[in-house]
Amino acid sequence: VVANDFAAPEPRIRDLGPVEYPPHQWRPLTRAKVIVSAGRGVKDAEGFALVKQLAEKLGAELAGDQSARDSGWVDEAHQVGVTAQEVAPDLYLAVGLRGDTLHNAAIVGAKQVVAIHSNPDAPIFAVADYGVVADPKVILPKLITQVG
């Protein structure tokens, strides 16, 4: 046995006690009455901010497709698609969503689908009750003004 002067290091973790934080303000998408959902067609974080603002004005749940999740705009709990959440709201507003087969199958239970996309040939228009062919970043500010 050899004696040494070893001293244990200071712990790296400190207990700061309980933290107070508000609960989540969202409902599961499967129970939402109105969903505003975004896709790659909103182009960037600025476009997504407009989608989020519209959702807040409508009192809607915010969602997105796989591309919105890949961009970090929504989490898994707010992704719409057959491999994520299948939804059946009273109103589904698809903004910048191309509408691939898996996404369109996940919204088949929606009572009304309104689509906004710049491409008139986007598959989302095949399942939409109403469609607007326009750049979402151009039309959303006008829509937000009318709603608010």
N, C-alpha and C positions, 0 to 999 in steps of 0.2 A: 504494500500500500504506500502510495506517494501522496503527500499532502500538497495542495495547491491553493491559490488565492482566488478561485473561481467565484464570481458573484452573478446571481441570476439577473438577466436584463429586465428592464421595466416592461410591464405588459403593454402590448400594442392596442388593446381594446379597453375602452372605458365605458362603464355603465352610466349613462346620463339620465336614467330614469324613464318613466313613461312619457310618450309624446302625444299631445292632443292634435288631432287632425280631423277635418270634416269628412263625412262619408262620401262615396261617389255620388254624383248627381245624375247619373245616367241609369236608365232601365235596360234590361236585356233587349237586344234588338228584336227578339222573337215576340216581345210584348208591345213594341212601339206602334203607335197609331200613325205617326208621320216620320218618315226617314228621308233625310237629305244625304245622298251618297255621291262621292267624288271618285273620279278616275284619272288616268294619265292625261286626258284632254284638258284638264285645268292647268296643265303645264308646269307649275312650280308652286312654291310655298305661298307666294302672293295670291295665286289663283285659289289655292286651298283655303287661305284665310277668308276669301270672299264666300266660299261654300260654307265655311264655319259660321260666318256672320249671318248668312241666310238661314241656316239651321236654328241659330239662336233667336232670330226674329220670328220664326215660325213655331218656336217651342218644340222643335223636332229633334230626333236623335241624329247624330252625325255618324256616318259610316263611309265605307269605301270598298273598292275591289282589291284584288291582289296587288295591282300596281300602286295603289294608295298605301297599302301596308308596306310594300317594298321601299317606298319613298319615305316611310316613317311618319306618315300623316295620321294613320289609324293603327290601333293595336289589333291583336287577334280577335278580341271580343267584339270588335266593330267592323270586321271584314265580312262582306256579303259574298257568298258563292257556295256552290254545292259542297266544296271541301271545307267550308267555314260555317257561315250562318245562313240558313234558309229563312226568309222573312215573308210576312203576309200583312203589311200595314194597310191602312185605309188609303194612304198616299205615299208613293215612292217617287222621289224626285232624283233622277239620275243626271248628274252634271259632269260632263266630260267623260262619261263611261261609254266605251266602245260597245260593250254588251256581248262578250263572247258566250258561247253555248252554256258553259258552267254557271256563269253569272245570271244569264237570262232564266235558266232553269230554277235558280234560287229565289227569283222574285215572282214566279208564276202565280203565287197566291195573293199578290197585291191587288187591291180593288181598283186603284188608278195608278198608272205609271206615266210620268211626265219626263221626257228626255230632252236634254240640251246638249248638243254636240255640233262641232264645226263640220263634220263629215256627213253629208246627206246619205251616204251609203252605209253608215254605221249600223251593225246588227241590232242595236238597242231600239231603233225605230220600228223594227218588225214586231216588238212586243209592247211598244208604248201606245197608250191611249191618245196622248198628245205629244207632239214633237216640235222643237224649235231648232232650226239649223242656224247656229250662230256661234261665234267664239264665246265661250263662257266668261272670259275676263272682260268682254265688252258688254254682255247682257246682264250679268249678275249685279253690277252696281245699280242699274236701272230697276231691276226687279227688287232689290233690297230697299230702294227708295219708295217703290210703290207699296211694298208690304208694311213698311215701318211708319 
